[in-house]
């Protein structure tokens, strides 16, 4: 896994387009506007990363294609939120869990984060399993507005031992 770079735009867009239908079955679709304005969104992500408020990472396969995205959002002293998605072609093979565990290490070592939080809908059983396997614990109901109108749960992981 490595940090997002400016020259990754085409790789990320291909990953998002190739997996759009797959992602839409599990999380809210980004919508046509997001894809039409991808360049602006990508530049905003790079700016947030440069400012230190977010950290975006790519999991690449042996062929150089994006297999997953693992991101830290809202980085503040000691805490951040997690977001991740993996390609359909590697789903169910433990790669999401491995990537999330690695992101936890990165958060602790490179961003001095002590607590991570995440949310997933109740219908996204695979994501719930990934969070639990990566050491997150359920802490309460998630705001449906944050989950595209779906009910779900908030999760948290303490990184004190990383």
C-alpha positions, -999 to 999 in steps of 0.1 A, spaced: 0 0 0 13 35 -8 1 71 -5 -19 86 -33 2 106 -59 -7 132 -85 0 107 -113 -26 82 -99 -56 100 -113 -61 76 -143 -56 45 -120 -82 57 -95 -107 67 -121 -104 33 -138 -109 16 -104 -140 36 -95 -155 31 -130 -147 -6 -132 -163 -12 -97 -191 13 -97 -220 -12 -99 -203 -34 -73 -198 -5 -49 -234 7 -55 -247 -26 -42 -229 -20 -8 -226 18 -3 -243 48 -18 -234 55 -54 -211 85 -60 -234 97 -87 -228 108 -123 -217 143 -112 -188 129 -92 -175 110 -122 -181 140 -145 -161 162 -121 -136 135 -111 -106 157 -119 -117 184 -95 -125 158 -68 -91 142 -73 -73 176 -70 -93 184 -38 -82 151 -23 -46 159 -31 -50 194 -15 -65 178 16 -37 153 17 -11 181 14 -28 200 42 -26 170 64 -64 167 70 -67 135 50 -44 107 39 -53 86 8 -37 52 1 -38 27 -28 -34 -10 -27 -20 -20 -60 -19 -55 -75 10 -72 -93 -2 -57 -126 -2 -21 -112 -40 -19 -110 -58 -5 -79 -72 -33 -58 -83 -10 -30 -85 25 -16 -78 30 22 -83 65 35 -81 86 66 -104 116 68 -108 144 93 -73 139 107 -71 159 139 -47 156 168 -51 120 180 -81 109 158 -93 103 123 -121 86 104 -116 56 81 -130 49 46 -121 20 23 -133 1 -7 -118 -29 -25 -123 -41 -61 -148 -68 -67 -121 -90 -82 -103 -93 -48 -133 -92 -24 -136 -121 0 -99 -128 1 -89 -110 32 -74 -81 13 -97 -55 28 -89 -66 63 -52 -66 56 -54 -32 40 -74 -18 70 -49 -32 95 -21 -16 75 -40 17 74 -42 15 112 -4 12 114 0 41 91 -24 62 111 -5 56 143 30 59 130 27 86 104 -2 107 117 0 103 155 -36 91 155 -46 72 187 -83 65 179 -99 57 146 -136 57 138 -156 42 110 -193 36 101 -211 11 79 -247 3 71 -264 -26 87 -268 -41 53 -231 -41 45 -222 -73 63 -189 -77 45 -177 -43 57 -188 -50 92 -168 -82 92 -137 -63 79 -140 -37 107 -144 -64 134 -115 -85 121 -93 -54 120 -100 -48 157 -128 -22 156 -156 -24 181 -192 -12 177 -199 19 198 -234 30 187 -258 39 160 -245 58 130 -261 89 116 -282 77 86 -272 110 68 -236 98 68 -246 64 53 -268 76 24 -300 73 44 -293 38 56 -292 27 92 -259 15 105 -233 15 133 -203 35 143 -171 16 151 -139 26 169 -104 13 173 -78 23 198 -43 24 184 -24 28 216 -5 -4 210 5 2 174 
